[in-house]
Amino acid sequence: MAKKGGKPTLSKKVNKTKKAEPKVEKYTPKPKNFGIGAAVQPKRNVGRFVKWPKYVRLQRQRQVLLRRLKVPPTINQFRETLDKGLATQLFSLLKNYKPEDKAQKKARLAAAAKAKAESDASNDGAKPVVLKYGLNHVTALIESKKAKFVAIAHDVDPIEIVVYLPALCRKMDVPYCIVKSKSRLGQLVHKKTATCVALTEVKKADEAKFHKLAETINASYKNRFDDIRKSWGGQKMGLKTQVKLEKMAAKKKREQEALQVV
């Protein structure tokens, strides 16, 4: 109440704060049980549990065997392929020497027939400078020393059909290299695959580039003949075997040190 003749007084409000009640969880999560017939299994990579088709298993087993077994130098040389930088330069050069495809050949023959009909004289023009392919053809070109450069695929199967080419190129003094892969060589000659391709002539515009590239490639292949014929391949153990051998070597070393101390 306000006093007479005075200012009215405001009644003080009392703030009564209620205490927060503890939350009671209605559902308590339980840890998942991934046993049989329990929770749904989490997503995981099941590649190791897949039963792969037989041809896939054979491919993988073959690769493992090739790494484990001792590989003779004549076959091991096909694992030493041209590095990526040089291979890019080589294929960019060889693309300029692609043989004509079916459509181009058809157009050329039609134009030649038309010209012949009009002038009554055959004019075939200059001989085209293109890549030569086919194992027998390339071998004949190397033997007759007409080939100026040979590129051999590294993944020919069976390898025996091209295993003699590097030695033949060295004997006939023809620059050669081993590249990845037969499908990439096949693209140059409009085929699915090609075991090898050869150049018999080089255009004047590409001569400087070709000679420089041939010298670099010779340093890796033709000039390294003595090293290549002595270098064996394979004999690479798996990771588990490597760890096991390292442990055995460490144990043997500790035993020898203990004997020296005594």
Secondary structure, DSSP 8 states (H G I E B T S, - for coil): ---TTS-------------------S--------STTSS-------GGG----HHHHHHHHHHHHHHHSEE-HHHHGGGS---HHHHHHHHHHHGGG----HHHHHHHHHHHHHHHHHHSS----S-----EE-HHHHHHHHHTT--SEEEEES--SSGGGTTTHHHHHHHTT--EEEES-HHHHHHHTTSS--SEEEES---GGGHHHHHHHHHHHHHHTGGGHHHHTT--EE----HHHHHHHHHHHHHHHHHHHHHHH-
